[in-house]
Amino acid sequence: MKRILLLALIPLASIALAAPPPTRLNPGQWHFTYHSTVAMAGRAIPPTSETVTRCIKDTDPDKLPLMPKLPSNIQCTAPALQTSAQGYHVTMSCTASEPNGMHSQIDEDFMILPGKDGNSITLDGTTHQRITGAPVPIPAALVKITAQGQRIGACPVGKS
């Protein structure tokens, strides 16, 4: 389940690869909340949530630390990006290979919407994951992800 959640958070990395949103985020201390639900073979898996607080000093989109660095076994295509006045639509594909011979194909489709004031950002989308090479068949997973980020103040002194 942890692996599915990690793979489900890959789209947030696409923010770092995409063109700047119409509104730049303001620097400071940010609180991010991620929610995901997974459906496999028609069955829902209990939803998961994660929160992260980060100091963001450089709000250049290709430097935003919205998620941990991806493991080396996950390779993604450059995101296809469509910008609009509200934000942007990102699609991309990733593959992951495991030492045990399992391979994952992940296709992502997300809307990323920065708040007009630069103090918030919202992500909403899906990830479709298919796994091959497992000792037993694993059904495809559809992961629905929402994330919200909110600037909560200035960075603590000495933090980056």
DRENLO-77314 format. One record per atom (N, C-alpha, C): x, y, z. Coordinates in steps of 0.02 Angstrom, whole numbers, padded with zeros to 5 digits, always signed. Layout:
# DRENLO-77314
XYZ...
# end
This chain:
# DRENLO-77314
+00041-00060+00000+00000+00000+00000+00043+00063+00000+00099+00062+00038+00145+00119+00040+00170+00134-00031+00186+00082-00069+00212+00092-00137+00159+00125-00181+00097+00104-00174+00044+00135-00214+00038+00208-00196+00042+00225-00131+00037+00295-00111+00096+00334-00140+00156+00307-00136+00214+00342-00163+00204+00353-00238+00183+00303-00274+00172+00311-00345+00116+00359-00359+00067+00362-00314+00012+00408-00322+00034+00480-00312+00088+00492-00277+00112+00560-00265+00159+00584-00320+00175+00542-00368+00220+00561-00422+00196+00624-00458+00131+00633-00469+00110+00692-00506+00134+00757-00475+00144+00758-00411+00167+00820-00379+00237+00837-00403+00275+00787-00423+00341+00801-00451+00334+00837-00517+00279+00827-00552+00270+00860-00616+00266+00935-00609+00247+00960-00551+00247+01032-00540+00318+01058-00550+00366+01020-00525+00435+01042-00531+00459+01040-00603+00427+01003-00647+00448+00997-00717+00407+01041-00763+00352+01069-00739+00305+01105-00781+00321+01180-00784+00290+01214-00832+00297+01286-00838+00264+01320-00778+00283+01383-00764+00255+01418-00706+00179+01424-00710+00145+01417-00654+00073+01428-00654+00059+01503-00662-00004+01522-00678-00019+01592-00689-00006+01635-00627-00011+01606-00568+00004+01642-00506+00063+01608-00473+00114+01646-00456+00171+01618-00420+00152+01612-00346+00178+01561-00314+00166+01552-00243+00210+01600-00204+00185+01623-00147+00224+01667-00104+00271+01625-00061+00332+01650-00049+00378+01613-00006+00353+01612+00066+00375+01562+00104+00356+01558+00175+00348+01486+00197+00318+01477+00255+00304+01411+00283+00238+01387+00253+00240+01327+00223+00181+01299+00189+00161+01234+00222+00096+01222+00224+00068+01160+00251+00031+01126+00193+00050+01065+00176+00019+01026+00122-00018+00967+00151-00078+00954+00126-00118+00896+00146-00136+00857+00083-00118+00792+00083-00131+00748+00027-00183+00696+00048-00231+00683+00005-00281+00630+00017-00282+00586-00045-00285+00520-00034-00291+00475-00091-00337+00418-00075-00374+00397-00126-00416+00338-00122-00396+00292-00179-00396+00228-00166-00374+00179-00215-00431+00129-00227-00445+00115-00290-00492+00062-00308-00455+00010-00349-00460-00053-00327-00428-00109-00363-00481-00163-00372-00489-00185-00434-00537-00238-00449-00606-00223-00421-00626-00159-00426-00692-00140-00404-00699-00132-00328-00645-00144-00291-00648-00136-00218-00609-00074-00198-00638-00037-00151-00604+00022-00125-00557+00001-00068-00500+00031-00067-00452+00022-00013-00459+00082+00032-00453+00074+00098-00463+00131+00143-00421+00191+00120-00450+00251+00122-00414+00311+00101-00354+00325+00146-00305+00360+00118-00247+00380+00157-00239+00456+00153-00209+00483+00204-00194+00555+00207-00124+00564+00233-00093+00618+00211-00026+00635+00234-00021+00711+00236+00012+00737+00287+00023+00809+00291+00098+00822+00296+00119+00877+00267+00189+00896+00266+00192+00972+00275+00238+00995+00316+00251+01067+00323+00321+01080+00299+00328+01130+00255+00393+01145+00225+00402+01220+00221+00465+01241+00229+00484+01310+00216+00503+01316+00143+00469+01359+00106+00483+01369+00036+00507+01441+00027+00571+01448+00013+00599+01515+00002+00601+01532-00072+00616+01483-00114+00620+01494-00186+00556+01467-00217+00512+01512-00241+00448+01490-00268+00449+01480-00343+00509+01477-00372+00515+01459-00442+00486+01388-00449+00437+01377-00494+00404+01312-00498+00450+01252-00504+00508+01260-00537+00552+01202-00544+00594+01190-00482+00583+01229-00429+00620+01218-00367+00574+01202-00308+00509+01198-00320+00462+01186-00265+00470+01116-00236+00483+01109-00171+00491+01043-00140+00424+01015-00116+00380+00999-00164+00314+00976-00145+00311+00902-00127+00362+00866-00142+00363+00795-00125+00435+00771-00120+00446+00715-00087+00514+00688-00083+00539+00668-00152+00604+00664-00158+00634+00641-00221+00611+00570-00236+00596+00557-00299+00573+00491-00320+00630+00440-00317+00615+00378-00299+00667+00326-00301+00694+00318-00371+00756+00295-00377+00789+00288-00442+00755+00238-00488+00714+00193-00461+00681+00143-00503+00618+00171-00537+00600+00233-00524+00541+00263-00556+00566+00314-00607+00546+00303-00670+00565+00347-00725+00501+00375-00756+00499+00441-00765+00439+00474-00792+00456+00512-00856+00406+00515-00901+00413+00557-00960+00406+00629-00939+00427+00674-00981+00415+00745-00968+00339+00756-00969+00314+00797-00924+00241+00807-00923+00217+00844-00985+00158+00825-01009+00123+00863-01060+00082+00915-01022+00087+00977-01041+00058+01031-01002+00015+01076-01044-00045+01091-01018-00089+01140-01049-00104+01192-00996-00086+01255-01009-00098+01308-00961-00164+01342-00977-00195+01370-00925-00256+01409-00932-00253+01466-00881-00302+01508-00882-00304+01563-00834-00310+01538-00762-00339+01478-00752-00349+01451-00685-00289+01412-00659-00250+01382-00702-00195+01340-00680-00170+01299-00739-00157+01236-00726-00136+01195-00782-00155+01122-00774-00160+01090-00832-00179+01020-00838-00115+00982-00856-00098+00932-00817-00036+00895-00827-00052+00821-00838-00024+00792-00891-00027+00720-00900+00045+00695-00909+00057+00636-00883+00123+00606-00892+00119+00531-00878+00172+00495-00897+00175+00423-00886+00241+00407-00851+00238+00357-00807+00298+00335-00771+00300+00259-00773+00360+00233-00767+00370+00161-00759+00414+00150-00698+00402+00094-00666+00443+00075-00608+00461+00002-00615+00524-00013-00602+00548-00081-00605+00574-00100-00536+00557-00161-00515+00579-00186-00450+00631-00242-00461+00676-00252-00414+00726-00306-00420+00695-00375-00429+00634-00385-00404+00601-00451-00409+00568-00463-00476+00577-00416-00524+00550-00425-00591+00482-00393-00602+00452-00365-00551+00388-00331-00560+00399-00263-00594+00351-00245-00637+00354-00180-00672+00286-00147-00664+00287-00081-00655+00226-00042-00651+00224+00009-00707+00166+00018-00735+00153+00072-00784+00103+00118-00751+00120+00182-00747+00077+00230-00713+00061+00286-00762-00004+00299-00772-00027+00355-00814-00064+00404-00770-00046+00468-00776-00072+00519-00731-00108+00574-00768-00158+00603-00736-00198+00657-00765-00219+00702-00707-00193+00764-00705-00205+00809-00649-00218+00880-00669-00259+00914-00629-00268+00987-00633-00232+01016-00572-00192+01068-00584-00156+01102-00531-00179+01174-00533-00208+01197-00477-00237+01264-00474-00207+01305-00418-00166+01355-00435-00140+01399-00383-00194+01449-00364-00195+01469-00300-00243+01520-00278-00224+01588-00307-00273+01631-00315-00261+01697-00345-00215+01740-00303-00211+01727-00238-00170+01769-00194-00099+01743-00186-00083+01684-00215-00017+01655-00209-00005+01620-00142-00057+01613-00102-00051+01582-00036-00083+01513-00031-00106+01486-00088-00136+01420-00087-00126+01386-00155-00130+01320-00154-00127+01281-00216-00168+01218-00206-00202+01195-00258-00244+01135-00256-00225+01090-00314-00224+01025-00301-00210+00975-00352-00267+00925-00349-00292+00904-00407-00346+00856-00410-00336+00813-00472-00334+00747-00463-00325+00705-00522-00325+00631-00506-00305+00593-00556-00304+00520-00550-00239+00491-00576-00223+00434-00550-00166+00394-00572-00192+00324-00585-00177+00297-00643-00196+00228-00660-00133+00186-00661-00130+00134-00620-00069+00093-00614-00084+00021-00632-00040-00007-00675-00044-00077-00694+00022-00110-00677+00019-00168-00646+00079-00204-00624+00084-00270-00661+00143-00284-00688+00155-00348-00722+00216-00381-00690+00222-00445-00700+00280-00482-00675+00275-00503-00602+00217-00494-00572+00208-00516-00502+00197-00591-00500+00216-00624-00444+00205-00696-00439+00131-00716-00444+00088-00671-00422+00015-00681-00430-00012-00618-00464-00065-00625-00503-00092-00566-00537-00113-00511-00487-00096-00450-00503-00117-00392-00462-00162-00350-00506-00223-00336-00482-00269-00297-00524-00244-00225-00532-00264-00194-00586-00247-00124-00598-00277-00082-00541-00245-00026-00526-00268+00018-00474-00283+00087-00504-00338+00115-00482-00355+00184-00500-00351+00224-00435-00307+00273-00433-00295+00313-00373-00321+00383-00385-00366+00406-00343-00392+00474-00345-00354+00514-00293-00323+00569-00313-00282+00609-00268-00305+00681-00267-00311+00708-00208-00321+00779-00200-00268+00804-00152-00246+00864-00162-00196+00894-00117-00210+00968-00113-00200+00995-00053-00207+01066-00042-00144+01091-00006-00121+01148-00027-00064+01180+00006-00085+01249+00027-00065+01269+00087-00083+01334+00113-00022+01366+00146-00007+01428+00129+00047+01465+00162+00022+01483+00232+00063+01466+00283+00041+01477+00352+00082+01530+00388+00128+01562+00354+00167+01615+00385+00238+01617+00359+00279+01654+00395+00350+01660+00377+00387+01596+00397+00442+01583+00363+00484+01526+00381+00517+01539+00449+00525+01487+00489+00563+01496+00551+00634+01519+00535+00662+01559+00577+00730+01584+00566+00778+01525+00561+00822+01528+00510+00872+01475+00502+00848+01415+00464+00784+01412+00441+00758+01354+00405+00757+01370+00330+00766+01317+00290+00759+01325+00217+00722+01267+00188
# end
